[in-house]
Structure formats: structure tokens, C-alpha cells
């Protein structure tokens, strides 16, 4: 029973150290995930509105990541890329 307690304590300590070391990269990944989810929501809304104006973008992870990284300029980039490739 004592060795089991020591193993759990060691695992908890290693987890705390890993969280301290990886705090900044984890925060950046979380921020990218949040921004990409907002970009995905924007793509869904645009697909509903884009049907009326005749423009469409695919709703996928790559487009959501582009919107998450670049924001509004990324949206323009995706629209121009879609226009050029047609």
C-alpha cells in the first residue's frame, strides 16, 4: 500500500512539473484551438449566408485553422483562393 501511494505522489509531481514546463506552449495551443473553433463557427455562418450571394467555402479543419491563425485576412485569403481555383 505504501509503494502505491508513493507511485501516485510521484505521478502527481511529474504532472505538476510537466504543466509548469509546458505552460506557455499549452496556452498557445489552447488559444489556437479557441480561435479555430470561432473560425469554424464563422465558416458555418458564412455557408448559410453565402448560399444567397453565390459564394461558398468548405467547412473543414484546414479552413478553420487558417481563420484561427490569420483572422479576417485569412478569410479574404480563402475567398481569393477559392475564386482563383475555380
SETORZA-685161 format. One line per field, with one value per atom (N, C-alpha, C): chain; x, y, z. Coordinates in nm, 2 decimals, always signed. Example, Ala and Ser with C-alpha at 12.3 -4.5 7.8 and 13.67 -1.06 7.14 Angstrom:
chain (A | A | A | A | A | A)
u (+1.32 | +1.23 | +1.32 | +1.28 | +1.37 | +1.29)
v (-0.57 | -0.45 | -0.33 | -0.22 | -0.11 | +0.00)
w (+0.78 | +0.78 | +0.78 | +0.71 | +0.71 | +0.79)
END
This chain:
chain (A | A | A | A | A | A | A | A | A | A | A | A | A | A | A | A | A | A | A | A | A | A | A | A | A | A | A | A | A | A | A | A | A | A | A | A | A | A | A | A | A | A | A | A | A | A | A | A | A | A | A | A | A | A | A | A | A | A | A | A | A | A | A | A | A | A | A | A | A | A | A | A | A | A | A | A | A | A | A | A | A | A | A | A | A | A | A | A | A | A | A | A | A | A | A | A | A | A | A | A | A | A | A | A | A | A | A | A | A | A | A | A | A | A | A | A | A | A | A | A | A | A | A | A | A | A | A | A | A | A | A | A | A | A | A | A | A | A | A | A | A | A | A | A | A | A | A | A | A | A | A | A | A | A | A | A | A | A | A | A | A | A | A | A | A | A | A | A | A | A | A | A | A | A | A | A | A | A | A | A | A | A | A | A | A | A | A | A | A | A | A | A | A | A | A | A | A | A | A | A | A | A | A | A | A | A | A | A | A | A | A | A | A | A | A | A | A | A | A | A | A | A | A | A | A | A | A | A | A | A | A | A | A | A | A | A | A | A | A | A | A | A | A | A | A | A | A | A | A | A | A | A | A | A | A | A | A | A)
u (+0.08 | +0.00 | +0.09 | +0.20 | +0.28 | +0.35 | +0.39 | +0.45 | +0.35 | +0.23 | +0.12 | +0.10 | +0.10 | +0.09 | +0.21 | +0.33 | +0.45 | +0.44 | +0.39 | +0.38 | +0.28 | +0.17 | +0.07 | +0.13 | +0.20 | +0.27 | +0.37 | +0.45 | +0.55 | +0.48 | +0.37 | +0.30 | +0.24 | +0.19 | +0.13 | +0.24 | +0.36 | +0.47 | +0.52 | +0.53 | +0.57 | +0.47 | +0.34 | +0.24 | +0.25 | +0.28 | +0.29 | +0.41 | +0.52 | +0.64 | +0.62 | +0.55 | +0.52 | +0.43 | +0.34 | +0.25 | +0.32 | +0.42 | +0.50 | +0.59 | +0.65 | +0.74 | +0.67 | +0.55 | +0.48 | +0.36 | +0.37 | +0.26 | +0.24 | +0.35 | +0.33 | +0.29 | +0.36 | +0.31 | +0.16 | +0.13 | -0.01 | -0.11 | -0.07 | -0.16 | -0.17 | -0.07 | -0.07 | -0.16 | -0.15 | -0.23 | -0.38 | -0.40 | -0.54 | -0.60 | -0.52 | -0.57 | -0.59 | -0.51 | -0.53 | -0.65 | -0.68 | -0.80 | -0.92 | -0.92 | -1.03 | -1.06 | -0.95 | -0.97 | -1.01 | -0.97 | -1.01 | -1.15 | -1.20 | -1.34 | -1.43 | -1.38 | -1.46 | -1.46 | -1.34 | -1.33 | -1.42 | -1.44 | -1.53 | -1.67 | -1.70 | -1.84 | -1.87 | -1.76 | -1.78 | -1.80 | -1.73 | -1.75 | -1.89 | -1.94 | -2.08 | -2.18 | -2.16 | -2.25 | -2.24 | -2.11 | -2.09 | -2.15 | -2.15 | -2.21 | -2.36 | -2.42 | -2.56 | -2.59 | -2.51 | -2.53 | -2.47 | -2.37 | -2.30 | -2.39 | -2.48 | -2.57 | -2.65 | -2.69 | -2.77 | -2.69 | -2.56 | -2.47 | -2.39 | -2.40 | -2.33 | -2.19 | -2.14 | -2.01 | -2.01 | -1.92 | -1.92 | -1.77 | -1.75 | -1.62 | -1.65 | -1.55 | -1.57 | -1.56 | -1.64 | -1.63 | -1.54 | -1.42 | -1.32 | -1.22 | -1.13 | -1.04 | -0.93 | -0.89 | -0.78 | -0.83 | -0.95 | -1.01 | -1.02 | -1.07 | -1.08 | -0.95 | -0.84 | -0.71 | -0.66 | -0.68 | -0.64 | -0.71 | -0.84 | -0.91 | -0.86 | -0.83 | -0.78 | -0.64 | -0.56 | -0.42 | -0.42 | -0.50 | -0.49 | -0.60 | -0.72 | -0.83 | -0.90 | -0.94 | -1.01 | -0.93 | -0.80 | -0.72 | -0.72 | -0.72 | -0.73 | -0.86 | -0.97 | -1.10 | -1.09 | -1.03 | -1.01 | -0.92 | -0.82 | -0.73 | -0.80 | -0.89 | -0.96 | -1.06 | -1.12 | -1.22 | -1.14 | -1.03 | -0.95 | -0.90 | -0.85 | -0.80 | -0.91 | -1.03 | -1.15 | -1.18 | -1.17 | -1.20 | -1.10 | -0.97 | -0.86 | -0.87 | -0.90 | -0.90 | -1.03 | -1.13 | -1.25 | -1.23)
v (-0.12 | +0.00 | +0.13 | +0.12 | +0.24 | +0.27 | +0.16 | +0.19 | +0.24 | +0.20 | +0.26 | +0.41 | +0.45 | +0.59 | +0.67 | +0.61 | +0.68 | +0.69 | +0.59 | +0.60 | +0.71 | +0.72 | +0.83 | +0.96 | +0.98 | +1.10 | +1.14 | +1.05 | +1.07 | +1.11 | +1.04 | +1.07 | +1.22 | +1.25 | +1.39 | +1.49 | +1.46 | +1.56 | +1.57 | +1.46 | +1.47 | +1.55 | +1.53 | +1.61 | +1.76 | +1.79 | +1.93 | +1.99 | +1.92 | +1.97 | +1.99 | +1.89 | +1.90 | +2.02 | +2.04 | +2.16 | +2.29 | +2.29 | +2.42 | +2.44 | +2.33 | +2.34 | +2.38 | +2.31 | +2.33 | +2.43 | +2.52 | +2.61 | +2.70 | +2.76 | +2.86 | +2.79 | +2.68 | +2.61 | +2.56 | +2.51 | +2.47 | +2.58 | +2.70 | +2.81 | +2.86 | +2.85 | +2.89 | +2.79 | +2.66 | +2.56 | +2.58 | +2.61 | +2.64 | +2.76 | +2.86 | +2.99 | +2.96 | +2.88 | +2.84 | +2.76 | +2.67 | +2.58 | +2.67 | +2.76 | +2.85 | +2.94 | +3.00 | +3.08 | +3.00 | +2.88 | +2.79 | +2.75 | +2.73 | +2.70 | +2.82 | +2.94 | +3.06 | +3.07 | +3.03 | +3.03 | +2.93 | +2.82 | +2.71 | +2.76 | +2.83 | +2.88 | +2.99 | +3.07 | +3.17 | +3.11 | +2.99 | +2.92 | +2.87 | +2.82 | +2.76 | +2.88 | +2.99 | +3.10 | +3.15 | +3.16 | +3.21 | +3.11 | +2.98 | +2.89 | +2.91 | +2.95 | +2.98 | +3.11 | +3.21 | +3.34 | +3.33 | +3.26 | +3.25 | +3.19 | +3.11 | +3.05 | +3.15 | +3.26 | +3.37 | +3.45 | +3.47 | +3.55 | +3.47 | +3.34 | +3.25 | +3.22 | +3.24 | +3.21 | +3.11 | +3.01 | +2.91 | +2.87 | +2.84 | +2.79 | +2.66 | +2.57 | +2.44 | +2.45 | +2.38 | +2.38 | +2.26 | +2.29 | +2.18 | +2.24 | +2.15 | +2.19 | +2.28 | +2.26 | +2.34 | +2.49 | +2.51 | +2.64 | +2.70 | +2.63 | +2.68 | +2.72 | +2.64 | +2.67 | +2.80 | +2.82 | +2.94 | +3.06 | +3.05 | +3.16 | +3.18 | +3.07 | +3.08 | +3.15 | +3.12 | +3.18 | +3.32 | +3.35 | +3.47 | +3.57 | +3.52 | +3.60 | +3.65 | +3.77 | +3.83 | +3.83 | +3.86 | +3.85 | +3.70 | +3.61 | +3.47 | +3.44 | +3.50 | +3.48 | +3.54 | +3.65 | +3.71 | +3.62 | +3.56 | +3.47 | +3.35 | +3.29 | +3.18 | +3.21 | +3.33 | +3.37 | +3.39 | +3.45 | +3.47 | +3.34 | +3.25 | +3.12 | +3.04 | +3.05 | +2.98 | +3.04 | +3.17 | +3.24 | +3.20 | +3.20 | +3.17 | +3.02 | +2.93 | +2.79 | +2.75 | +2.83 | +2.79 | +2.80)
w (+0.00 | +0.00 | +0.00 | +0.07 | +0.08 | -0.06 | -0.13 | -0.26 | -0.36 | -0.35 | -0.44 | -0.41 | -0.29 | -0.25 | -0.31 | -0.30 | -0.35 | -0.50 | -0.57 | -0.71 | -0.75 | -0.68 | -0.71 | -0.69 | -0.58 | -0.55 | -0.65 | -0.70 | -0.80 | -0.93 | -0.97 | -1.09 | -1.08 | -0.97 | -0.95 | -0.96 | -0.90 | -0.90 | -1.05 | -1.12 | -1.26 | -1.34 | -1.31 | -1.39 | -1.36 | -1.23 | -1.20 | -1.27 | -1.27 | -1.34 | -1.48 | -1.55 | -1.69 | -1.72 | -1.64 | -1.66 | -1.64 | -1.55 | -1.53 | -1.65 | -1.70 | -1.82 | -1.95 | -1.96 | -2.09 | -2.08 | -1.98 | -1.96 | -2.08 | -2.13 | -2.24 | -2.37 | -2.41 | -2.54 | -2.52 | -2.41 | -2.39 | -2.40 | -2.35 | -2.35 | -2.50 | -2.58 | -2.72 | -2.79 | -2.77 | -2.83 | -2.80 | -2.67 | -2.63 | -2.70 | -2.71 | -2.78 | -2.92 | -2.99 | -3.13 | -3.14 | -3.05 | -3.06 | -3.04 | -2.95 | -2.93 | -3.05 | -3.11 | -3.22 | -3.34 | -3.36 | -3.47 | -3.45 | -3.33 | -3.31 | -3.35 | -3.32 | -3.36 | -3.51 | -3.57 | -3.72 | -3.78 | -3.72 | -3.77 | -3.76 | -3.65 | -3.64 | -3.74 | -3.77 | -3.88 | -4.01 | -4.04 | -4.16 | -4.18 | -4.07 | -4.07 | -4.10 | -4.03 | -4.06 | -4.20 | -4.25 | -4.38 | -4.49 | -4.46 | -4.55 | -4.56 | -4.45 | -4.46 | -4.54 | -4.52 | -4.59 | -4.73 | -4.75 | -4.88 | -4.99 | -4.95 | -5.05 | -5.12 | -5.05 | -5.11 | -5.21 | -5.18 | -5.27 | -5.37 | -5.36 | -5.46 | -5.43 | -5.30 | -5.27 | -5.16 | -5.17 | -5.06 | -5.03 | -4.91 | -4.86 | -4.79 | -4.80 | -4.73 | -4.58 | -4.51 | -4.37 | -4.33 | -4.30 | -4.26 | -4.17 | -4.12 | -4.02 | -4.07 | -4.20 | -4.26 | -4.27 | -4.32 | -4.33 | -4.19 | -4.09 | -3.96 | -3.90 | -3.93 | -3.88 | -3.94 | -4.07 | -4.14 | -4.08 | -4.05 | -3.99 | -3.85 | -3.78 | -3.64 | -3.63 | -3.73 | -3.73 | -3.79 | -3.90 | -3.97 | -3.94 | -3.89 | -3.87 | -3.99 | -4.00 | -4.11 | -4.24 | -4.24 | -4.36 | -4.41 | -4.32 | -4.37 | -4.44 | -4.39 | -4.46 | -4.60 | -4.62 | -4.75 | -4.84 | -4.78 | -4.85 | -4.90 | -4.81 | -4.85 | -4.96 | -4.96 | -5.06 | -5.19 | -5.19 | -5.31 | -5.37 | -5.28 | -5.32 | -5.39 | -5.34 | -5.39 | -5.53 | -5.54 | -5.67 | -5.78 | -5.74 | -5.83 | -5.88 | -5.79 | -5.83 | -5.90 | -5.91 | -5.99 | -6.13)
END
